[in-house]
Amino acid sequence: MNAPYPIRVATLTPSGVVSLRRYRSDAPDGDARQTSVPTGEIVTMATDVWMGDGRTTIDPADPRWPAHAADGYVFTPEDGRVVDTDRLMRLADGREVTMDDAPIGTCYVMPQDWSFADHRKSAQYLQGVQPTRGMYMLKLPNGDWFSPDWYFGGHANGNPQRIGWAVTGEPESMEVTPSVNILGPGGWHGWIGVESAPPGHLSRDLDGRDC
């Protein structure tokens, strides 16, 4: 399939799905050996957080905790435990999905009071857009979540003027320039709404990666 991916708007819900994560932080070569399993439990989340805000404690004796990693490593009592809460979003067809399960091209508007993202906002967004809407968040073809309202590079010390992308249109007619280039084998380099992607679409990977 070579057709671009359409952008479709999703709405954040006040609920999140709880999962239990185990990890071995001292694994060799920096591999944290993390394994996560969903519990099926749905909780109400605070309005100003993205994830991790629901159930904060679950008994270590609960049998739902993962017993081993994907490579067969058996977790010990000393290995880490984290209760994660992944916010649900509602798609246009009424389905509710987690951010991990959202289809490529899903777009939501980040609430203005999510101040944890303030350090990523571009000069263009801060100076001309912020009074009118929250930041757009898009799920890219490689599975990453990305905002065209961020500034290039992600680190202000390398981009002190916070220059970022130019964004026009509503999500389903969005145009973004220049191209977006997420580096690495699992990255994505492509257009959003311009060049090989019609308005409101994400292009296939320009560097030939299968995404």
RAFENFEN-V234365 format. One record per residue. N is the residue number from 1. PHI is phi as a letter, one per 20 degrees, with the letter a starting at -180 (none if undefined). NEAR is the number of other C-alpha atoms within 8 Angstrom. D_FIRST is the distance of its C-alpha to the first C-alpha in whole Angstrom. Layout:
n=N phi=PHI near=NEAR d_first=D_FIRST
n=N phi=PHI near=NEAR d_first=D_FIRST
This chain:
n=1 phi=none near=2 d_first=0
n=2 phi=d near=4 d_first=4
n=3 phi=f near=6 d_first=6
n=4 phi=f near=11 d_first=9
n=5 phi=e near=11 d_first=10
n=6 phi=f near=9 d_first=13
n=7 phi=e near=13 d_first=16
n=8 phi=c near=11 d_first=19
n=9 phi=f near=11 d_first=22
n=10 phi=c near=11 d_first=24
n=11 phi=d near=9 d_first=28
n=12 phi=f near=9 d_first=29
n=13 phi=d near=9 d_first=32
n=14 phi=e near=10 d_first=35
n=15 phi=d near=10 d_first=34
n=16 phi=b near=16 d_first=33
n=17 phi=d near=15 d_first=32
n=18 phi=e near=16 d_first=34
n=19 phi=c near=13 d_first=33
n=20 phi=d near=15 d_first=36
n=21 phi=c near=14 d_first=35
n=22 phi=d near=14 d_first=37
n=23 phi=b near=12 d_first=37
n=24 phi=d near=11 d_first=39
n=25 phi=f near=10 d_first=40
n=26 phi=d near=7 d_first=42
n=27 phi=f near=9 d_first=39
n=28 phi=f near=5 d_first=39
n=29 phi=m near=4 d_first=37
n=30 phi=m near=7 d_first=36
n=31 phi=f near=8 d_first=34
n=32 phi=f near=9 d_first=35
n=33 phi=l near=10 d_first=34
n=34 phi=e near=9 d_first=33
n=35 phi=c near=11 d_first=32
n=36 phi=c near=9 d_first=32
n=37 phi=c near=10 d_first=32
n=38 phi=f near=9 d_first=32
n=39 phi=e near=9 d_first=35
n=40 phi=n near=7 d_first=34
n=41 phi=e near=7 d_first=36
n=42 phi=d near=8 d_first=36
n=43 phi=c near=10 d_first=38
n=44 phi=e near=8 d_first=39
n=45 phi=d near=11 d_first=38
n=46 phi=f near=8 d_first=40
n=47 phi=f near=5 d_first=38
n=48 phi=d near=8 d_first=38
n=49 phi=c near=9 d_first=36
n=50 phi=e near=8 d_first=33
n=51 phi=b near=10 d_first=33
n=52 phi=n near=11 d_first=36
n=53 phi=d near=11 d_first=38
n=54 phi=e near=13 d_first=39
n=55 phi=f near=11 d_first=41
n=56 phi=e near=8 d_first=42
n=57 phi=c near=5 d_first=44
n=58 phi=c near=7 d_first=44
n=59 phi=g near=5 d_first=46
n=60 phi=g near=5 d_first=46
n=61 phi=e near=5 d_first=47
n=62 phi=g near=7 d_first=44
n=63 phi=f near=5 d_first=43
n=64 phi=f near=7 d_first=39
n=65 phi=f near=11 d_first=39
n=66 phi=g near=13 d_first=37
n=67 phi=e near=6 d_first=39
n=68 phi=b near=10 d_first=37
n=69 phi=e near=12 d_first=34
n=70 phi=f near=7 d_first=31
n=71 phi=e near=5 d_first=33
n=72 phi=n near=6 d_first=36
n=73 phi=g near=7 d_first=38
n=74 phi=e near=7 d_first=41
n=75 phi=f near=12 d_first=41
n=76 phi=d near=5 d_first=45
n=77 phi=g near=4 d_first=47
n=78 phi=e near=4 d_first=47
n=79 phi=f near=10 d_first=43
n=80 phi=f near=8 d_first=41
n=81 phi=c near=8 d_first=41
n=82 phi=c near=7 d_first=39
n=83 phi=e near=13 d_first=38
n=84 phi=d near=14 d_first=35
n=85 phi=c near=13 d_first=34
n=86 phi=d near=13 d_first=30
n=87 phi=f near=15 d_first=30
n=88 phi=e near=14 d_first=28
n=89 phi=c near=12 d_first=27
n=90 phi=d near=12 d_first=26
n=91 phi=e near=12 d_first=23
n=92 phi=f near=8 d_first=23
n=93 phi=e near=4 d_first=23
n=94 phi=n near=6 d_first=26
n=95 phi=f near=7 d_first=24
n=96 phi=d near=8 d_first=26
n=97 phi=c near=11 d_first=24
n=98 phi=f near=12 d_first=25
n=99 phi=f near=9 d_first=24
n=100 phi=f near=6 d_first=22
n=101 phi=e near=6 d_first=20
n=102 phi=f near=9 d_first=19
n=103 phi=f near=6 d_first=16
n=104 phi=g near=10 d_first=14
n=105 phi=n near=14 d_first=15
n=106 phi=f near=12 d_first=18
n=107 phi=c near=13 d_first=21
n=108 phi=c near=11 d_first=25
n=109 phi=e near=10 d_first=28
n=110 phi=f near=9 d_first=30
n=111 phi=g near=8 d_first=34
n=112 phi=f near=8 d_first=36
n=113 phi=e near=5 d_first=39
n=114 phi=e near=11 d_first=36
n=115 phi=f near=7 d_first=38
n=116 phi=f near=5 d_first=37
n=117 phi=e near=7 d_first=34
n=118 phi=g near=7 d_first=37
n=119 phi=f near=5 d_first=37
n=120 phi=d near=9 d_first=33
n=121 phi=f near=12 d_first=34
n=122 phi=f near=14 d_first=33
n=123 phi=f near=11 d_first=36
n=124 phi=f near=12 d_first=34
n=125 phi=f near=11 d_first=34
n=126 phi=f near=9 d_first=37
n=127 phi=e near=7 d_first=39
n=128 phi=c near=7 d_first=37
n=129 phi=d near=9 d_first=35
n=130 phi=g near=10 d_first=36
n=131 phi=f near=5 d_first=39
n=132 phi=d near=5 d_first=36
n=133 phi=a near=8 d_first=34
n=134 phi=f near=9 d_first=32
n=135 phi=f near=12 d_first=30
n=136 phi=f near=12 d_first=26
n=137 phi=c near=12 d_first=24
n=138 phi=d near=11 d_first=20
n=139 phi=e near=14 d_first=18
n=140 phi=e near=12 d_first=16
n=141 phi=g near=13 d_first=13
n=142 phi=e near=8 d_first=15
n=143 phi=n near=8 d_first=17
n=144 phi=f near=7 d_first=20
n=145 phi=e near=8 d_first=22
n=146 phi=b near=8 d_first=23
n=147 phi=d near=9 d_first=25
n=148 phi=f near=13 d_first=25
n=149 phi=e near=13 d_first=29
n=150 phi=f near=12 d_first=29
n=151 phi=e near=15 d_first=31
n=152 phi=g near=11 d_first=30
n=153 phi=n near=7 d_first=30
n=154 phi=n near=7 d_first=31
n=155 phi=c near=8 d_first=35
n=156 phi=f near=9 d_first=38
n=157 phi=f near=5 d_first=40
n=158 phi=d near=6 d_first=37
n=159 phi=b near=11 d_first=37
n=160 phi=f near=6 d_first=40
n=161 phi=e near=6 d_first=39
n=162 phi=l near=11 d_first=36
n=163 phi=f near=10 d_first=34
n=164 phi=c near=12 d_first=30
n=165 phi=e near=14 d_first=28
n=166 phi=e near=9 d_first=28
n=167 phi=c near=10 d_first=27
n=168 phi=c near=7 d_first=27
n=169 phi=n near=8 d_first=26
n=170 phi=f near=6 d_first=26
n=171 phi=g near=11 d_first=23
n=172 phi=e near=12 d_first=21
n=173 phi=c near=10 d_first=21
n=174 phi=f near=14 d_first=22
n=175 phi=c near=12 d_first=22
n=176 phi=c near=14 d_first=23
n=177 phi=c near=10 d_first=24
n=178 phi=f near=7 d_first=24
n=179 phi=f near=9 d_first=21
n=180 phi=d near=9 d_first=21
n=181 phi=c near=8 d_first=21
n=182 phi=e near=7 d_first=21
n=183 phi=f near=8 d_first=23
n=184 phi=o near=5 d_first=22
n=185 phi=g near=5 d_first=20
n=186 phi=e near=6 d_first=19
n=187 phi=e near=9 d_first=19
n=188 phi=b near=16 d_first=16
n=189 phi=c near=12 d_first=17
n=190 phi=a near=12 d_first=15
n=191 phi=d near=15 d_first=17
n=192 phi=c near=17 d_first=17
n=193 phi=m near=16 d_first=18
n=194 phi=c near=11 d_first=19
n=195 phi=l near=6 d_first=18
n=196 phi=e near=8 d_first=14
n=197 phi=d near=13 d_first=14
n=198 phi=f near=10 d_first=16
n=199 phi=g near=11 d_first=19
n=200 phi=m near=14 d_first=18
n=201 phi=c near=16 d_first=14
n=202 phi=d near=16 d_first=13
n=203 phi=f near=14 d_first=11
n=204 phi=f near=11 d_first=9
n=205 phi=f near=12 d_first=12
n=206 phi=f near=9 d_first=14
n=207 phi=d near=6 d_first=16
n=208 phi=n near=5 d_first=13
n=209 phi=f near=8 d_first=13
n=210 phi=e near=4 d_first=10
n=211 phi=b near=7 d_first=10
